[in-house]
Amino acid sequence: MFTIKLYGHDGRRIIRSANSFTILVDDMRGFYEVTLHSESEGDCRFDIGAARDLPPGSRPDDLPPLMGHAYIVNDKGRTIETLSSGSPKGQA
């Protein structure tokens, strides 16, 4: 079991639990795609990336929420992944 803590550019905070997760790095756009896999809630995706590259209102509504950074914590309370909007290009 994992907990992910997501923080938005606008101060928004989302905390979710998942059985597992997948992280894809999109070097072309400079984003992380984080998909949470949960038996009870199904799959849920968030993007982690820089909002400065997007004019306000330009992100299509059908895309998942864009967050500024995230921490993934294991069931022992240890942070195992730190994702921030400035670190794609193969570096987490």
PDB file of N, CA, C and O in Angstrom:
ATOM      1  N   MET A   1       0.847  -1.179   0.000  1.00  0.00           N
ATOM      2  CA  MET A   1       0.000   0.000   0.000  1.00  0.00           C
ATOM      3  C   MET A   1       0.894   1.245   0.000  1.00  0.00           C
ATOM      4  O   MET A   1       1.926   1.283   0.670  1.00  0.00           O
ATOM      5  N   PHE A   2       0.482   2.245  -0.754  1.00  0.00           N
ATOM      6  CA  PHE A   2       1.232   3.495  -0.891  1.00  0.00           C
ATOM      7  C   PHE A   2       0.293   4.672  -0.692  1.00  0.00           C
ATOM      8  O   PHE A   2      -0.912   4.576  -0.922  1.00  0.00           O
ATOM      9  N   THR A   3       0.864   5.768  -0.264  1.00  0.00           N
ATOM     10  CA  THR A   3       0.140   7.029  -0.178  1.00  0.00           C
ATOM     11  C   THR A   3       0.869   8.018  -1.071  1.00  0.00           C
ATOM     12  O   THR A   3       2.096   8.107  -1.033  1.00  0.00           O
ATOM     13  N   ILE A   4       0.120   8.759  -1.873  1.00  0.00           N
ATOM     14  CA  ILE A   4       0.720   9.802  -2.692  1.00  0.00           C
ATOM     15  C   ILE A   4       0.159  11.137  -2.237  1.00  0.00           C
ATOM     16  O   ILE A   4      -1.049  11.300  -2.067  1.00  0.00           O
ATOM     17  N   LYS A   5       1.059  12.082  -2.046  1.00  0.00           N
ATOM     18  CA  LYS A   5       0.688  13.443  -1.651  1.00  0.00           C
ATOM     19  C   LYS A   5       1.046  14.350  -2.815  1.00  0.00           C
ATOM     20  O   LYS A   5       2.216  14.514  -3.158  1.00  0.00           O
ATOM     21  N   LEU A   6       0.018  14.936  -3.417  1.00  0.00           N
ATOM     22  CA  LEU A   6       0.190  15.792  -4.587  1.00  0.00           C
ATOM     23  C   LEU A   6      -0.073  17.238  -4.209  1.00  0.00           C
ATOM     24  O   LEU A   6      -1.011  17.534  -3.469  1.00  0.00           O
ATOM     25  N   TYR A   7       0.754  18.132  -4.716  1.00  0.00           N
ATOM     26  CA  TYR A   7       0.625  19.556  -4.426  1.00  0.00           C
ATOM     27  C   TYR A   7       0.534  20.331  -5.733  1.00  0.00           C
ATOM     28  O   TYR A   7       1.393  20.201  -6.604  1.00  0.00           O
ATOM     29  N   GLY A   8      -0.519  21.141  -5.862  1.00  0.00           N
ATOM     30  CA  GLY A   8      -0.752  21.908  -7.078  1.00  0.00           C
ATOM     31  C   GLY A   8      -0.037  23.242  -7.071  1.00  0.00           C
ATOM     32  O   GLY A   8       0.432  23.711  -6.034  1.00  0.00           O
ATOM     33  N   HIS A   9       0.036  23.840  -8.238  1.00  0.00           N
ATOM     34  CA  HIS A   9       0.646  25.161  -8.389  1.00  0.00           C
ATOM     35  C   HIS A   9      -0.192  26.232  -7.697  1.00  0.00           C
ATOM     36  O   HIS A   9       0.318  27.295  -7.341  1.00  0.00           O
ATOM     37  N   ASP A  10      -1.460  25.950  -7.512  1.00  0.00           N
ATOM     38  CA  ASP A  10      -2.372  26.920  -6.923  1.00  0.00           C
ATOM     39  C   ASP A  10      -2.599  26.686  -5.426  1.00  0.00           C
ATOM     40  O   ASP A  10      -3.511  27.272  -4.843  1.00  0.00           O
ATOM     41  N   GLY A  11      -1.776  25.834  -4.798  1.00  0.00           N
ATOM     42  CA  GLY A  11      -1.926  25.551  -3.376  1.00  0.00           C
ATOM     43  C   GLY A  11      -2.825  24.366  -3.077  1.00  0.00           C
ATOM     44  O   GLY A  11      -2.969  23.974  -1.919  1.00  0.00           O
ATOM     45  N   ARG A  12      -3.428  23.794  -4.104  1.00  0.00           N
ATOM     46  CA  ARG A  12      -4.300  22.631  -3.935  1.00  0.00           C
ATOM     47  C   ARG A  12      -3.472  21.442  -3.462  1.00  0.00           C
ATOM     48  O   ARG A  12      -2.320  21.281  -3.864  1.00  0.00           O
ATOM     49  N   ARG A  13      -4.063  20.609  -2.605  1.00  0.00           N
ATOM     50  CA  ARG A  13      -3.391  19.428  -2.088  1.00  0.00           C
ATOM     51  C   ARG A  13      -4.328  18.232  -2.210  1.00  0.00           C
ATOM     52  O   ARG A  13      -5.498  18.310  -1.836  1.00  0.00           O
ATOM     53  N   ILE A  14      -3.806  17.124  -2.735  1.00  0.00           N
ATOM     54  CA  ILE A  14      -4.580  15.898  -2.883  1.00  0.00           C
ATOM     55  C   ILE A  14      -3.780  14.769  -2.254  1.00  0.00           C
ATOM     56  O   ILE A  14      -2.584  14.629  -2.512  1.00  0.00           O
ATOM     57  N   ILE A  15      -4.441  13.963  -1.430  1.00  0.00           N
ATOM     58  CA  ILE A  15      -3.796  12.802  -0.825  1.00  0.00           C
ATOM     59  C   ILE A  15      -4.621  11.578  -1.188  1.00  0.00           C
ATOM     60  O   ILE A  15      -5.829  11.547  -0.949  1.00  0.00           O
ATOM     61  N   ARG A  16      -3.973  10.564  -1.769  1.00  0.00           N
ATOM     62  CA  ARG A  16      -4.655   9.345  -2.201  1.00  0.00           C
ATOM     63  C   ARG A  16      -3.848   8.135  -1.760  1.00  0.00           C
ATOM     64  O   ARG A  16      -2.638   8.222  -1.550  1.00  0.00           O
ATOM     65  N   SER A  17      -4.532   7.008  -1.624  1.00  0.00           N
ATOM     66  CA  SER A  17      -3.882   5.727  -1.351  1.00  0.00           C
ATOM     67  C   SER A  17      -4.007   4.845  -2.583  1.00  0.00           C
ATOM     68  O   SER A  17      -4.956   4.974  -3.357  1.00  0.00           O
ATOM     69  N   ALA A  18      -3.041   3.947  -2.760  1.00  0.00           N
ATOM     70  CA  ALA A  18      -3.076   3.035  -3.905  1.00  0.00           C
ATOM     71  C   ALA A  18      -2.353   1.741  -3.546  1.00  0.00           C
ATOM     72  O   ALA A  18      -1.480   1.713  -2.678  1.00  0.00           O
ATOM     73  N   ASN A  19      -2.742   0.673  -4.239  1.00  0.00           N
ATOM     74  CA  ASN A  19      -2.057  -0.600  -4.071  1.00  0.00           C
ATOM     75  C   ASN A  19      -0.709  -0.591  -4.786  1.00  0.00           C
ATOM     76  O   ASN A  19       0.255  -1.200  -4.321  1.00  0.00           O
ATOM     77  N   SER A  20      -0.652   0.107  -5.926  1.00  0.00           N
ATOM     78  CA  SER A  20       0.580   0.234  -6.695  1.00  0.00           C
ATOM     79  C   SER A  20       0.490   1.499  -7.541  1.00  0.00           C
ATOM     80  O   SER A  20      -0.545   2.164  -7.580  1.00  0.00           O
ATOM     81  N   PHE A  21       1.578   1.817  -8.211  1.00  0.00           N
ATOM     82  CA  PHE A  21       1.601   3.017  -9.052  1.00  0.00           C
ATOM     83  C   PHE A  21       2.548   2.805 -10.215  1.00  0.00           C
ATOM     84  O   PHE A  21       3.424   1.940 -10.176  1.00  0.00           O
ATOM     85  N   THR A  22       2.357   3.613 -11.256  1.00  0.00           N
ATOM     86  CA  THR A  22       3.223   3.612 -12.429  1.00  0.00           C
ATOM     87  C   THR A  22       3.636   5.049 -12.690  1.00  0.00           C
ATOM     88  O   THR A  22       2.805   5.957 -12.652  1.00  0.00           O
ATOM     89  N   ILE A  23       4.922   5.256 -12.954  1.00  0.00           N
ATOM     90  CA  ILE A  23       5.424   6.585 -13.293  1.00  0.00           C
ATOM     91  C   ILE A  23       6.035   6.518 -14.684  1.00  0.00           C
ATOM     92  O   ILE A  23       6.938   5.721 -14.937  1.00  0.00           O
ATOM     93  N   LEU A  24       5.539   7.355 -15.581  1.00  0.00           N
ATOM     94  CA  LEU A  24       6.111   7.481 -16.917  1.00  0.00           C
ATOM     95  C   LEU A  24       6.706   8.876 -17.037  1.00  0.00           C
ATOM     96  O   LEU A  24       6.100   9.848 -16.587  1.00  0.00           O
ATOM     97  N   VAL A  25       7.879   8.985 -17.636  1.00  0.00           N
ATOM     98  CA  VAL A  25       8.520  10.275 -17.842  1.00  0.00           C
ATOM     99  C   VAL A  25       8.350  10.653 -19.304  1.00  0.00           C
ATOM    100  O   VAL A  25       8.749   9.905 -20.196  1.00  0.00           O
ATOM    101  N   ASP A  26       7.757  11.815 -19.548  1.00  0.00           N
ATOM    102  CA  ASP A  26       7.583  12.337 -20.902  1.00  0.00           C
ATOM    103  C   ASP A  26       8.625  13.438 -21.094  1.00  0.00           C
ATOM    104  O   ASP A  26       8.371  14.605 -20.797  1.00  0.00           O
ATOM    105  N   ASP A  27       9.797  13.054 -21.592  1.00  0.00           N
ATOM    106  CA  ASP A  27      10.881  14.020 -21.785  1.00  0.00           C
ATOM    107  C   ASP A  27      10.528  15.120 -22.776  1.00  0.00           C
ATOM    108  O   ASP A  27      11.013  16.245 -22.655  1.00  0.00           O
ATOM    109  N   MET A  28       9.695  14.805 -23.747  1.00  0.00           N
ATOM    110  CA  MET A  28       9.344  15.790 -24.771  1.00  0.00           C
ATOM    111  C   MET A  28       8.568  16.965 -24.171  1.00  0.00           C
ATOM    112  O   MET A  28       8.824  18.120 -24.513  1.00  0.00           O
ATOM    113  N   ARG A  29       7.618  16.667 -23.274  1.00  0.00           N
ATOM    114  CA  ARG A  29       6.807  17.721 -22.673  1.00  0.00           C
ATOM    115  C   ARG A  29       7.325  18.146 -21.308  1.00  0.00           C
ATOM    116  O   ARG A  29       6.871  19.153 -20.765  1.00  0.00           O
ATOM    117  N   GLY A  30       8.269  17.396 -20.745  1.00  0.00           N
ATOM    118  CA  GLY A  30       8.790  17.724 -19.425  1.00  0.00           C
ATOM    119  C   GLY A  30       7.798  17.412 -18.311  1.00  0.00           C
ATOM    120  O   GLY A  30       7.715  18.151 -17.330  1.00  0.00           O
ATOM    121  N   PHE A  31       7.049  16.329 -18.454  1.00  0.00           N
ATOM    122  CA  PHE A  31       6.038  15.938 -17.485  1.00  0.00           C
ATOM    123  C   PHE A  31       6.324  14.544 -16.961  1.00  0.00           C
ATOM    124  O   PHE A  31       6.979  13.733 -17.615  1.00  0.00           O
ATOM    125  N   TYR A  32       5.818  14.285 -15.768  1.00  0.00           N
ATOM    126  CA  TYR A  32       5.661  12.920 -15.275  1.00  0.00           C
ATOM    127  C   TYR A  32       4.188  12.582 -15.402  1.00  0.00           C
ATOM    128  O   TYR A  32       3.328  13.429 -15.161  1.00  0.00           O
ATOM    129  N   GLU A  33       3.898  11.358 -15.777  1.00  0.00           N
ATOM    130  CA  GLU A  33       2.535  10.848 -15.744  1.00  0.00           C
ATOM    131  C   GLU A  33       2.511   9.809 -14.628  1.00  0.00           C
ATOM    132  O   GLU A  33       3.191   8.786 -14.717  1.00  0.00           O
ATOM    133  N   VAL A  34       1.740  10.061 -13.590  1.00  0.00           N
ATOM    134  CA  VAL A  34       1.647   9.155 -12.452  1.00  0.00           C
ATOM    135  C   VAL A  34       0.259   8.530 -12.457  1.00  0.00           C
ATOM    136  O   VAL A  34      -0.747   9.237 -12.400  1.00  0.00           O
ATOM    137  N   THR A  35       0.207   7.196 -12.526  1.00  0.00           N
ATOM    138  CA  THR A  35      -1.059   6.484 -12.483  1.00  0.00           C
ATOM    139  C   THR A  35      -1.110   5.667 -11.205  1.00  0.00           C
ATOM    140  O   THR A  35      -0.220   4.862 -10.932  1.00  0.00           O
ATOM    141  N   LEU A  36      -2.155   5.882 -10.430  1.00  0.00           N
ATOM    142  CA  LEU A  36      -2.360   5.133  -9.187  1.00  0.00           C
ATOM    143  C   LEU A  36      -3.292   3.972  -9.491  1.00  0.00           C
ATOM    144  O   LEU A  36      -4.294   4.135 -10.187  1.00  0.00           O
ATOM    145  N   HIS A  37      -2.959   2.802  -8.967  1.00  0.00           N
ATOM    146  CA  HIS A  37      -3.762   1.603  -9.182  1.00  0.00           C
ATOM    147  C   HIS A  37      -4.329   1.179  -7.832  1.00  0.00           C
ATOM    148  O   HIS A  37      -3.583   0.840  -6.913  1.00  0.00           O
ATOM    149  N   SER A  38      -5.652   1.202  -7.723  1.00  0.00           N
ATOM    150  CA  SER A  38      -6.320   0.855  -6.472  1.00  0.00           C
ATOM    151  C   SER A  38      -7.471  -0.093  -6.765  1.00  0.00           C
ATOM    152  O   SER A  38      -8.264   0.147  -7.675  1.00  0.00           O
ATOM    153  N   GLU A  39      -7.561  -1.163  -5.998  1.00  0.00           N
ATOM    154  CA  GLU A  39      -8.658  -2.116  -6.203  1.00  0.00           C
ATOM    155  C   GLU A  39     -10.010  -1.483  -5.900  1.00  0.00           C
ATOM    156  O   GLU A  39     -10.994  -1.760  -6.585  1.00  0.00           O
ATOM    157  N   SER A  40     -10.061  -0.645  -4.887  1.00  0.00           N
ATOM    158  CA  SER A  40     -11.346  -0.061  -4.488  1.00  0.00           C
ATOM    159  C   SER A  40     -11.765   1.129  -5.354  1.00  0.00           C
ATOM    160  O   SER A  40     -12.959   1.321  -5.587  1.00  0.00           O
ATOM    161  N   GLU A  41     -10.812   1.929  -5.835  1.00  0.00           N
ATOM    162  CA  GLU A  41     -11.138   3.141  -6.589  1.00  0.00           C
ATOM    163  C   GLU A  41     -10.786   3.068  -8.064  1.00  0.00           C
ATOM    164  O   GLU A  41     -11.114   3.987  -8.814  1.00  0.00           O
ATOM    165  N   GLY A  42     -10.128   2.005  -8.504  1.00  0.00           N
ATOM    166  CA  GLY A  42      -9.704   1.903  -9.896  1.00  0.00           C
ATOM    167  C   GLY A  42      -8.447   2.726 -10.144  1.00  0.00           C
ATOM    168  O   GLY A  42      -7.777   3.147  -9.201  1.00  0.00           O
ATOM    169  N   ASP A  43      -8.130   2.952 -11.410  1.00  0.00           N
ATOM    170  CA  ASP A  43      -6.936   3.716 -11.780  1.00  0.00           C
ATOM    171  C   ASP A  43      -7.249   5.209 -11.828  1.00  0.00           C
ATOM    172  O   ASP A  43      -8.355   5.622 -12.175  1.00  0.00           O
ATOM    173  N   CYS A  44      -6.254   5.994 -11.473  1.00  0.00           N
ATOM    174  CA  CYS A  44      -6.407   7.448 -11.460  1.00  0.00           C
ATOM    175  C   CYS A  44      -5.067   8.046 -11.874  1.00  0.00           C
ATOM    176  O   CYS A  44      -4.030   7.661 -11.334  1.00  0.00           O
ATOM    177  N   ARG A  45      -5.072   8.996 -12.840  1.00  0.00           N
ATOM    178  CA  ARG A  45      -3.825   9.572 -13.325  1.00  0.00           C
ATOM    179  C   ARG A  45      -3.727  11.052 -12.971  1.00  0.00           C
ATOM    180  O   ARG A  45      -4.716  11.786 -12.976  1.00  0.00           O
ATOM    181  N   PHE A  46      -2.494  11.462 -12.664  1.00  0.00           N
ATOM    182  CA  PHE A  46      -2.150  12.864 -12.438  1.00  0.00           C
ATOM    183  C   PHE A  46      -0.900  13.160 -13.249  1.00  0.00           C
ATOM    184  O   PHE A  46      -0.071  12.274 -13.457  1.00  0.00           O
ATOM    185  N   ASP A  47      -0.756  14.392 -13.708  1.00  0.00           N
ATOM    186  CA  ASP A  47       0.473  14.835 -14.357  1.00  0.00           C
ATOM    187  C   ASP A  47       1.224  15.744 -13.396  1.00  0.00           C
ATOM    188  O   ASP A  47       0.624  16.552 -12.687  1.00  0.00           O
ATOM    189  N   ILE A  48       2.542  15.601 -13.381  1.00  0.00           N
ATOM    190  CA  ILE A  48       3.402  16.467 -12.573  1.00  0.00           C
ATOM    191  C   ILE A  48       4.248  17.248 -13.570  1.00  0.00           C
ATOM    192  O   ILE A  48       4.990  16.653 -14.351  1.00  0.00           O
ATOM    193  N   GLY A  49       4.145  18.568 -13.553  1.00  0.00           N
ATOM    194  CA  GLY A  49       4.896  19.372 -14.505  1.00  0.00           C
ATOM    195  C   GLY A  49       4.803  20.846 -14.174  1.00  0.00           C
ATOM    196  O   GLY A  49       4.092  21.250 -13.254  1.00  0.00           O
ATOM    197  N   ALA A  50       5.523  21.636 -14.930  1.00  0.00           N
ATOM    198  CA  ALA A  50       5.586  23.077 -14.698  1.00  0.00           C
ATOM    199  C   ALA A  50       4.404  23.786 -15.348  1.00  0.00           C
ATOM    200  O   ALA A  50       4.147  23.600 -16.538  1.00  0.00           O
ATOM    201  N   ALA A  51       3.701  24.580 -14.593  1.00  0.00           N
ATOM    202  CA  ALA A  51       2.568  25.350 -15.125  1.00  0.00           C
ATOM    203  C   ALA A  51       3.048  26.583 -15.870  1.00  0.00           C
ATOM    204  O   ALA A  51       2.289  27.165 -16.646  1.00  0.00           O
ATOM    205  N   ARG A  52       4.278  26.990 -15.655  1.00  0.00           N
ATOM    206  CA  ARG A  52       4.773  28.224 -16.280  1.00  0.00           C
ATOM    207  C   ARG A  52       4.792  28.133 -17.800  1.00  0.00           C
ATOM    208  O   ARG A  52       4.760  29.153 -18.488  1.00  0.00           O
ATOM    209  N   ASP A  53       4.844  26.896 -18.328  1.00  0.00           N
ATOM    210  CA  ASP A  53       4.884  26.715 -19.776  1.00  0.00           C
ATOM    211  C   ASP A  53       3.503  26.759 -20.423  1.00  0.00           C
ATOM    212  O   ASP A  53       3.382  26.732 -21.647  1.00  0.00           O
ATOM    213  N   LEU A  54       2.465  26.825 -19.595  1.00  0.00           N
ATOM    214  CA  LEU A  54       1.105  26.790 -20.119  1.00  0.00           C
ATOM    215  C   LEU A  54       0.378  28.092 -19.823  1.00  0.00           C
ATOM    216  O   LEU A  54       0.312  28.505 -18.665  1.00  0.00           O
ATOM    217  N   PRO A  55      -0.165  28.744 -20.832  1.00  0.00           N
ATOM    218  CA  PRO A  55      -0.988  29.923 -20.560  1.00  0.00           C
ATOM    219  C   PRO A  55      -2.228  29.510 -19.762  1.00  0.00           C
ATOM    220  O   PRO A  55      -2.732  28.403 -19.953  1.00  0.00           O
ATOM    221  N   PRO A  56      -2.730  30.372 -18.875  1.00  0.00           N
ATOM    222  CA  PRO A  56      -3.916  30.031 -18.091  1.00  0.00           C
ATOM    223  C   PRO A  56      -5.076  29.588 -18.989  1.00  0.00           C
ATOM    224  O   PRO A  56      -5.370  30.226 -19.999  1.00  0.00           O
ATOM    225  N   GLY A  57      -5.720  28.500 -18.610  1.00  0.00           N
ATOM    226  CA  GLY A  57      -6.865  27.995 -19.353  1.00  0.00           C
ATOM    227  C   GLY A  57      -6.521  27.230 -20.619  1.00  0.00           C
ATOM    228  O   GLY A  57      -7.423  26.853 -21.366  1.00  0.00           O
ATOM    229  N   SER A  58      -5.231  26.989 -20.883  1.00  0.00           N
ATOM    230  CA  SER A  58      -4.865  26.330 -22.131  1.00  0.00           C
ATOM    231  C   SER A  58      -4.787  24.808 -22.014  1.00  0.00           C
ATOM    232  O   SER A  58      -4.674  24.125 -23.032  1.00  0.00           O
ATOM    233  N   ARG A  59      -4.843  24.272 -20.818  1.00  0.00           N
ATOM    234  CA  ARG A  59      -4.782  22.818 -20.649  1.00  0.00           C
ATOM    235  C   ARG A  59      -6.170  22.244 -20.908  1.00  0.00           C
ATOM    236  O   ARG A  59      -7.133  22.624 -20.243  1.00  0.00           O
ATOM    237  N   PRO A  60      -6.278  21.332 -21.870  1.00  0.00           N
ATOM    238  CA  PRO A  60      -7.584  20.750 -22.191  1.00  0.00           C
ATOM    239  C   PRO A  60      -8.224  20.068 -20.989  1.00  0.00           C
ATOM    240  O   PRO A  60      -7.534  19.479 -20.157  1.00  0.00           O
ATOM    241  N   ASP A  61      -9.543  20.154 -20.906  1.00  0.00           N
ATOM    242  CA  ASP A  61     -10.284  19.582 -19.784  1.00  0.00           C
ATOM    243  C   ASP A  61     -10.209  18.066 -19.714  1.00  0.00           C
ATOM    244  O   ASP A  61     -10.403  17.490 -18.643  1.00  0.00           O
ATOM    245  N   ASP A  62      -9.931  17.408 -20.834  1.00  0.00           N
ATOM    246  CA  ASP A  62      -9.900  15.949 -20.817  1.00  0.00           C
ATOM    247  C   ASP A  62      -8.575  15.378 -20.293  1.00  0.00           C
ATOM    248  O   ASP A  62      -8.446  14.163 -20.146  1.00  0.00           O
ATOM    249  N   LEU A  63      -7.593  16.240 -20.009  1.00  0.00           N
ATOM    250  CA  LEU A  63      -6.336  15.792 -19.424  1.00  0.00           C
ATOM    251  C   LEU A  63      -6.455  15.723 -17.904  1.00  0.00           C
ATOM    252  O   LEU A  63      -7.258  16.444 -17.312  1.00  0.00           O
ATOM    253  N   PRO A  64      -5.661  14.860 -17.270  1.00  0.00           N
ATOM    254  CA  PRO A  64      -5.709  14.786 -15.805  1.00  0.00           C
ATOM    255  C   PRO A  64      -5.182  16.068 -15.169  1.00  0.00           C
ATOM    256  O   PRO A  64      -4.549  16.882 -15.842  1.00  0.00           O
ATOM    257  N   PRO A  65      -5.440  16.250 -13.873  1.00  0.00           N
ATOM    258  CA  PRO A  65      -4.954  17.454 -13.198  1.00  0.00           C
ATOM    259  C   PRO A  65      -3.436  17.602 -13.300  1.00  0.00           C
ATOM    260  O   PRO A  65      -2.707  16.613 -13.229  1.00  0.00           O
ATOM    261  N   LEU A  66      -2.967  18.826 -13.466  1.00  0.00           N
ATOM    262  CA  LEU A  66      -1.537  19.142 -13.505  1.00  0.00           C
ATOM    263  C   LEU A  66      -1.123  19.620 -12.123  1.00  0.00           C
ATOM    264  O   LEU A  66      -1.632  20.623 -11.622  1.00  0.00           O
ATOM    265  N   MET A  67      -0.205  18.902 -11.518  1.00  0.00           N
ATOM    266  CA  MET A  67       0.259  19.221 -10.181  1.00  0.00           C
ATOM    267  C   MET A  67       1.721  19.652 -10.245  1.00  0.00           C
ATOM    268  O   MET A  67       2.422  19.333 -11.206  1.00  0.00           O
ATOM    269  N   GLY A  68       2.182  20.374  -9.229  1.00  0.00           N
ATOM    270  CA  GLY A  68       3.546  20.879  -9.201  1.00  0.00           C
ATOM    271  C   GLY A  68       4.564  19.882  -8.693  1.00  0.00           C
ATOM    272  O   GLY A  68       5.666  19.793  -9.235  1.00  0.00           O
ATOM    273  N   HIS A  69       4.215  19.130  -7.659  1.00  0.00           N
ATOM    274  CA  HIS A  69       5.116  18.097  -7.158  1.00  0.00           C
ATOM    275  C   HIS A  69       4.342  17.062  -6.348  1.00  0.00           C
ATOM    276  O   HIS A  69       3.192  17.275  -5.964  1.00  0.00           O
ATOM    277  N   ALA A  70       5.006  15.935  -6.102  1.00  0.00           N
ATOM    278  CA  ALA A  70       4.344  14.838  -5.401  1.00  0.00           C
ATOM    279  C   ALA A  70       5.370  14.038  -4.610  1.00  0.00           C
ATOM    280  O   ALA A  70       6.548  13.971  -4.963  1.00  0.00           O
ATOM    281  N   TYR A  71       4.888  13.439  -3.537  1.00  0.00           N
ATOM    282  CA  TYR A  71       5.689  12.527  -2.725  1.00  0.00           C
ATOM    283  C   TYR A  71       4.928  11.214  -2.638  1.00  0.00           C
ATOM    284  O   TYR A  71       3.726  11.205  -2.371  1.00  0.00           O
ATOM    285  N   ILE A  72       5.619  10.115  -2.862  1.00  0.00           N
ATOM    286  CA  ILE A  72       5.011   8.802  -2.706  1.00  0.00           C
ATOM    287  C   ILE A  72       5.658   8.146  -1.492  1.00  0.00           C
ATOM    288  O   ILE A  72       6.880   8.042  -1.389  1.00  0.00           O
ATOM    289  N   VAL A  73       4.788   7.703  -0.570  1.00  0.00           N
ATOM    290  CA  VAL A  73       5.231   7.173   0.713  1.00  0.00           C
ATOM    291  C   VAL A  73       4.786   5.714   0.810  1.00  0.00           C
ATOM    292  O   VAL A  73       3.647   5.390   0.472  1.00  0.00           O
ATOM    293  N   ASN A  74       5.691   4.822   1.276  1.00  0.00           N
ATOM    294  CA  ASN A  74       5.308   3.417   1.414  1.00  0.00           C
ATOM    295  C   ASN A  74       4.562   3.188   2.725  1.00  0.00           C
ATOM    296  O   ASN A  74       4.351   4.124   3.496  1.00  0.00           O
ATOM    297  N   ASP A  75       4.164   1.943   2.975  1.00  0.00           N
ATOM    298  CA  ASP A  75       3.351   1.642   4.160  1.00  0.00           C
ATOM    299  C   ASP A  75       4.118   1.772   5.470  1.00  0.00           C
ATOM    300  O   ASP A  75       3.516   1.727   6.543  1.00  0.00           O
ATOM    301  N   LYS A  76       5.423   1.930   5.400  1.00  0.00           N
ATOM    302  CA  LYS A  76       6.236   2.152   6.599  1.00  0.00           C
ATOM    303  C   LYS A  76       6.460   3.644   6.875  1.00  0.00           C
ATOM    304  O   LYS A  76       7.158   4.009   7.821  1.00  0.00           O
ATOM    305  N   GLY A  77       5.857   4.505   6.034  1.00  0.00           N
ATOM    306  CA  GLY A  77       5.987   5.947   6.217  1.00  0.00           C
ATOM    307  C   GLY A  77       7.237   6.547   5.599  1.00  0.00           C
ATOM    308  O   GLY A  77       7.560   7.705   5.865  1.00  0.00           O
ATOM    309  N   ARG A  78       7.941   5.785   4.782  1.00  0.00           N
ATOM    310  CA  ARG A  78       9.174   6.263   4.165  1.00  0.00           C
ATOM    311  C   ARG A  78       8.884   6.808   2.761  1.00  0.00           C
ATOM    312  O   ARG A  78       8.225   6.144   1.961  1.00  0.00           O
ATOM    313  N   THR A  79       9.369   8.001   2.467  1.00  0.00           N
ATOM    314  CA  THR A  79       9.214   8.579   1.131  1.00  0.00           C
ATOM    315  C   THR A  79      10.101   7.814   0.167  1.00  0.00           C
ATOM    316  O   THR A  79      11.319   7.758   0.337  1.00  0.00           O
ATOM    317  N   ILE A  80       9.476   7.218  -0.858  1.00  0.00           N
ATOM    318  CA  ILE A  80      10.247   6.421  -1.807  1.00  0.00           C
ATOM    319  C   ILE A  80      10.401   7.098  -3.164  1.00  0.00           C
ATOM    320  O   ILE A  80      11.281   6.725  -3.939  1.00  0.00           O
ATOM    321  N   GLU A  81       9.563   8.083  -3.462  1.00  0.00           N
ATOM    322  CA  GLU A  81       9.668   8.849  -4.709  1.00  0.00           C
ATOM    323  C   GLU A  81       9.346  10.301  -4.429  1.00  0.00           C
ATOM    324  O   GLU A  81       8.400  10.608  -3.705  1.00  0.00           O
ATOM    325  N   THR A  82      10.133  11.190  -5.002  1.00  0.00           N
ATOM    326  CA  THR A  82       9.867  12.617  -4.962  1.00  0.00           C
ATOM    327  C   THR A  82       9.863  13.104  -6.399  1.00  0.00           C
ATOM    328  O   THR A  82      10.868  12.988  -7.101  1.00  0.00           O
ATOM    329  N   LEU A  83       8.749  13.644  -6.836  1.00  0.00           N
ATOM    330  CA  LEU A  83       8.607  14.116  -8.208  1.00  0.00           C
ATOM    331  C   LEU A  83       8.331  15.600  -8.181  1.00  0.00           C
ATOM    332  O   LEU A  83       7.436  16.054  -7.469  1.00  0.00           O
ATOM    333  N   SER A  84       9.097  16.369  -8.955  1.00  0.00           N
ATOM    334  CA  SER A  84       8.836  17.804  -8.998  1.00  0.00           C
ATOM    335  C   SER A  84       8.795  18.280 -10.442  1.00  0.00           C
ATOM    336  O   SER A  84       9.303  17.618 -11.347  1.00  0.00           O
ATOM    337  N   SER A  85       8.191  19.419 -10.635  1.00  0.00           N
ATOM    338  CA  SER A  85       7.972  19.927 -11.988  1.00  0.00           C
ATOM    339  C   SER A  85       9.266  20.274 -12.702  1.00  0.00           C
ATOM    340  O   SER A  85       9.251  20.466 -13.918  1.00  0.00           O
ATOM    341  N   GLY A  86      10.366  20.362 -12.006  1.00  0.00           N
ATOM    342  CA  GLY A  86      11.607  20.731 -12.667  1.00  0.00           C
ATOM    343  C   GLY A  86      12.555  19.594 -12.944  1.00  0.00           C
ATOM    344  O   GLY A  86      13.667  19.844 -13.408  1.00  0.00           O
ATOM    345  N   SER A  87      12.170  18.328 -12.680  1.00  0.00           N
ATOM    346  CA  SER A  87      13.174  17.279 -12.784  1.00  0.00           C
ATOM    347  C   SER A  87      12.975  16.179 -13.816  1.00  0.00           C
ATOM    348  O   SER A  87      13.744  15.220 -13.764  1.00  0.00           O
ATOM    349  N   PRO A  88      12.014  16.212 -14.761  1.00  0.00           N
ATOM    350  CA  PRO A  88      12.064  15.176 -15.785  1.00  0.00           C
ATOM    351  C   PRO A  88      13.371  15.235 -16.575  1.00  0.00           C
ATOM    352  O   PRO A  88      14.249  16.015 -16.206  1.00  0.00           O
ATOM    353  N   LYS A  89      13.535  14.507 -17.569  1.00  0.00           N
ATOM    354  CA  LYS A  89      14.754  14.256 -18.320  1.00  0.00           C
ATOM    355  C   LYS A  89      15.506  13.091 -17.679  1.00  0.00           C
ATOM    356  O   LYS A  89      16.735  13.096 -17.620  1.00  0.00           O
ATOM    357  N   GLY A  90      14.758  12.089 -17.199  1.00  0.00           N
ATOM    358  CA  GLY A  90      15.361  10.886 -16.657  1.00  0.00           C
ATOM    359  C   GLY A  90      15.835  10.995 -15.233  1.00  0.00           C
ATOM    360  O   GLY A  90      16.418  10.042 -14.716  1.00  0.00           O
ATOM    361  N   GLN A  91      15.613  12.112 -14.575  1.00  0.00           N
ATOM    362  CA  GLN A  91      16.048  12.295 -13.185  1.00  0.00           C
ATOM    363  C   GLN A  91      14.846  12.543 -12.310  1.00  0.00           C
ATOM    364  O   GLN A  91      14.060  13.450 -12.584  1.00  0.00           O
ATOM    365  N   ALA A  92      14.684  11.760 -11.264  1.00  0.00           N
ATOM    366  CA  ALA A  92      13.574  11.972 -10.312  1.00  0.00           C
ATOM    367  C   ALA A  92      14.110  12.503  -9.022  1.00  0.00           C
ATOM    368  O   ALA A  92      13.345  12.749  -8.090  1.00  0.00           O
TER     369      ALA A  92
END
